[in-house]
Amino acid sequence: MPSIRVEKIGDEAEPVAVIEDFHPDPDGLIRQAERSVLTLRGEFYPGVRAPVAPDYFQAVGPILAQVAAEVFGARERMSVTRGLWSLADSAPETLSLGQRIPHVDGVEPGLIAVVHYLSRRDHGGTAFYRHRSTRFETIDQTRRDAYFDALTRDFDRLGEPEPAYIAGDTPLFERTARFDPVFNRAIVYRSRLLHCAEISNTAPPPRDVREGRLTVASFLTAR
């Protein structure tokens, strides 16, 4: 049975729900991922992806609806925007600027992100960050312009980070929390939180569903 705990992180005390034993058949999910065709999708994720089957959400929907209501205050409905097999495998030297710094998944109200870890090897979890010059830990619609203007000034003053995965504090960002990639654990957080996968710069994960950094990344709307 899934178990839920909630941690409040950073100065803004944003909740992150940690769900252990998230899916009833994680090994079946891995077999599904092996049958999927994972390809590059978009410019921000450092690896390959493919849509998950709808039955994934039939299995985890009830626990996500509970978390959306009890942790994030959803009162009317929760809907799934998309769910993606995600296999991070990009070499550090190939990363774009957007892949070298923390990011948010969306700035609109009610957006929630879920990362479900499906690797038995520790290829890195997820870390959350504070932008030093603004002190922002979340970027919503009211902060978006100020944040990107400040980030541009940071790059002008300090230079862009060298091609590498971010790992801990940097001149531009400080880490506020990190969560380990425990097998069949999911973390759930508001999409506006600055975050990034923690991936090794010395030994990036392989492009192999069973040996690499396999996750399901889901994006929800809760009202």
C-alpha positions as CSV (number, residue, x, y, z in Angstrom):
1,M,0.0,0.0,0.0
2,P,1.3,3.5,-0.7
3,S,2.4,5.7,2.1
4,I,2.5,9.5,2.0
5,R,4.6,12.0,3.9
6,V,4.9,15.7,3.3
7,E,7.9,17.9,3.6
8,K,7.9,21.7,3.6
9,I,11.0,23.0,1.8
10,G,12.9,26.2,1.6
11,D,12.1,29.7,2.9
12,E,8.8,29.6,1.0
13,A,7.8,26.3,2.8
14,E,6.3,24.8,-0.3
15,P,5.0,21.2,0.2
16,V,6.5,18.2,-1.5
17,A,4.6,15.0,-1.1
18,V,6.7,11.8,-1.0
19,I,4.7,8.7,-1.9
20,E,6.4,5.3,-1.3
21,D,5.2,2.1,-3.1
22,F,3.4,4.4,-5.5
23,H,2.4,1.9,-8.2
24,P,1.1,-1.6,-7.5
25,D,3.2,-3.2,-10.3
26,P,6.4,-1.3,-11.0
27,D,8.1,-4.2,-12.7
28,G,5.2,-4.4,-15.1
29,L,5.8,-0.7,-15.8
30,I,9.4,-1.4,-16.7
31,R,8.3,-4.1,-19.2
32,Q,5.9,-1.5,-20.7
33,A,8.7,1.0,-21.0
34,E,10.9,-1.6,-22.8
35,R,8.2,-1.9,-25.4
36,S,7.9,1.8,-25.9
37,V,9.7,3.9,-28.5
38,L,11.6,6.6,-26.6
39,T,12.7,9.6,-28.7
40,L,13.8,13.2,-28.2
41,R,10.8,15.3,-27.3
42,G,11.2,19.0,-26.9
43,E,14.3,21.0,-26.1
44,F,14.5,20.9,-22.3
45,Y,14.6,17.3,-21.2
46,P,18.1,15.8,-21.3
47,G,17.2,12.5,-22.7
48,V,14.4,10.5,-24.5
49,R,10.7,10.2,-23.8
50,A,7.5,8.5,-24.8
51,P,3.9,8.8,-23.6
52,V,2.7,6.3,-21.0
53,A,-0.4,4.2,-21.5
54,P,-3.7,5.5,-20.0
55,D,-3.9,2.6,-17.6
56,Y,-0.9,4.1,-15.7
57,F,-3.2,6.8,-14.3
58,Q,-6.0,4.3,-13.7
59,A,-3.6,2.7,-11.1
60,V,-2.2,5.9,-9.5
61,G,-5.1,8.3,-10.0
62,P,-6.8,7.7,-6.6
63,I,-3.6,8.4,-4.6
64,L,-2.8,11.4,-6.8
65,A,-6.4,12.8,-6.3
66,Q,-5.9,12.3,-2.5
67,V,-2.6,14.2,-2.5
68,A,-4.0,16.9,-4.8
69,A,-6.9,17.5,-2.3
70,E,-5.1,17.1,1.0
71,V,-1.7,18.6,0.2
72,F,-2.4,21.1,-2.6
73,G,-6.0,22.1,-1.7
74,A,-7.8,20.9,-4.9
75,R,-11.5,21.1,-4.3
76,E,-13.2,20.7,-7.7
77,R,-11.2,18.4,-9.9
78,M,-7.9,16.9,-10.9
79,S,-7.0,16.2,-14.5
80,V,-4.0,14.7,-16.2
81,T,-2.2,16.9,-18.8
82,R,0.3,14.2,-19.8
83,G,2.6,11.4,-18.6
84,L,5.9,10.6,-20.1
85,W,8.4,7.8,-19.8
86,S,11.7,9.7,-19.3
87,L,15.2,8.3,-19.7
88,A,17.9,10.9,-19.0
89,D,21.1,10.1,-20.8
90,S,22.6,13.3,-22.3
91,A,26.3,13.7,-21.9
92,P,27.1,16.8,-19.8
93,E,29.0,18.5,-22.5
94,T,26.0,18.4,-24.8
95,L,23.6,20.2,-22.4
96,S,21.9,23.4,-23.5
97,L,21.9,26.4,-21.2
98,G,18.3,25.6,-20.1
99,Q,19.4,22.1,-19.1
100,R,22.3,23.4,-17.0
101,I,20.2,25.4,-14.5
102,P,17.1,24.8,-12.4
103,H,13.7,25.2,-14.2
104,V,10.0,25.3,-13.5
105,D,7.5,23.1,-15.3
106,G,4.8,25.8,-15.5
107,V,3.8,29.1,-14.0
108,E,0.0,29.0,-14.1
109,P,-2.0,28.3,-11.0
110,G,-3.0,24.8,-10.2
111,L,-0.3,23.0,-12.1
112,I,1.3,20.0,-10.3
113,A,4.3,17.8,-11.3
114,V,5.0,14.2,-10.4
115,V,8.3,12.3,-10.7
116,H,8.0,8.5,-10.3
117,Y,11.4,6.8,-10.0
118,L,11.7,3.4,-11.6
119,S,15.4,2.6,-11.5
120,R,16.9,0.2,-9.0
121,R,20.2,1.9,-9.5
122,D,20.9,5.3,-8.0
123,H,21.3,7.6,-11.0
124,G,20.3,10.7,-9.1
125,G,17.1,12.1,-7.6
126,T,15.6,15.6,-7.7
127,A,16.8,18.8,-6.1
128,F,15.1,22.1,-5.5
129,Y,16.7,25.5,-5.6
130,R,16.6,29.1,-4.6
131,H,17.7,31.8,-7.1
132,R,20.3,33.8,-5.2
133,S,19.8,37.3,-6.6
134,T,16.0,37.4,-6.3
135,R,15.6,34.8,-3.5
136,F,12.8,33.2,-5.5
137,E,12.2,29.5,-5.0
138,T,9.0,29.5,-7.0
139,I,8.3,31.3,-10.3
140,D,4.6,32.2,-11.0
141,Q,3.0,34.5,-13.4
142,T,3.7,37.6,-11.2
143,R,7.4,36.7,-10.8
144,R,8.2,35.4,-14.3
145,D,9.5,38.7,-15.9
146,A,11.4,39.8,-12.9
147,Y,13.1,36.4,-12.6
148,F,14.2,36.2,-16.2
149,D,15.4,39.8,-16.2
150,A,17.5,39.0,-13.1
151,L,18.8,35.8,-14.6
152,T,20.0,37.7,-17.7
153,R,21.8,40.2,-15.5
154,D,23.4,37.3,-13.6
155,F,24.7,35.8,-16.8
156,D,26.1,39.2,-17.9
157,R,27.8,39.6,-14.5
158,L,28.9,36.0,-13.7
159,G,28.9,34.3,-17.1
160,E,26.8,31.3,-18.1
161,P,27.5,28.0,-16.3
162,E,29.8,25.6,-18.1
163,P,28.1,22.6,-19.8
164,A,27.3,20.2,-16.9
165,Y,24.5,19.0,-14.8
166,I,23.9,21.2,-11.7
167,A,24.8,19.5,-8.5
168,G,24.4,21.5,-5.3
169,D,25.1,25.2,-4.8
170,T,26.4,27.4,-7.6
171,P,27.1,31.2,-7.9
172,L,23.5,31.6,-9.2
173,F,21.5,29.1,-7.2
174,E,21.5,27.4,-3.8
175,R,20.0,24.0,-3.2
176,T,17.1,24.0,-0.7
177,A,16.2,20.3,-0.7
178,R,16.9,17.0,-2.4
179,F,15.0,13.7,-2.7
180,D,16.7,10.4,-3.4
181,P,15.5,8.2,-6.3
182,V,14.1,5.3,-4.2
183,F,12.6,2.6,-6.5
184,N,8.8,3.1,-6.9
185,R,8.8,6.4,-5.0
186,A,7.0,9.4,-6.4
187,I,7.4,13.0,-5.4
188,V,4.6,15.5,-6.1
189,Y,5.1,19.3,-6.1
190,R,3.8,22.5,-7.6
191,S,5.1,23.0,-11.1
192,R,6.3,26.5,-10.2
193,L,9.1,25.2,-7.9
194,L,12.6,25.7,-9.2
195,H,14.1,22.2,-9.5
196,C,16.4,20.0,-11.5
197,A,17.4,16.3,-11.8
198,E,20.6,15.4,-10.0
199,I,22.7,13.5,-12.5
200,S,26.3,12.6,-12.4
201,N,28.7,14.6,-14.5
202,T,31.3,11.8,-14.5
203,A,29.1,8.8,-15.4
204,P,25.8,9.8,-17.1
205,P,23.2,7.1,-17.0
206,P,23.0,4.7,-20.0
207,R,20.2,4.8,-22.6
208,D,18.8,1.5,-21.2
209,V,15.4,1.2,-19.6
210,R,16.6,-1.4,-17.0
211,E,20.0,0.1,-16.3
212,G,19.4,3.8,-16.8
213,R,17.6,6.6,-15.0
214,L,14.0,5.7,-15.8
215,T,11.2,7.9,-14.5
216,V,7.6,8.7,-15.3
217,A,7.1,12.5,-15.4
218,S,3.5,13.5,-15.0
219,F,1.8,16.9,-15.2
220,L,-1.6,17.5,-13.6
221,T,-4.0,20.4,-13.2
222,A,-5.8,20.6,-9.8
223,R,-8.5,23.2,-9.0
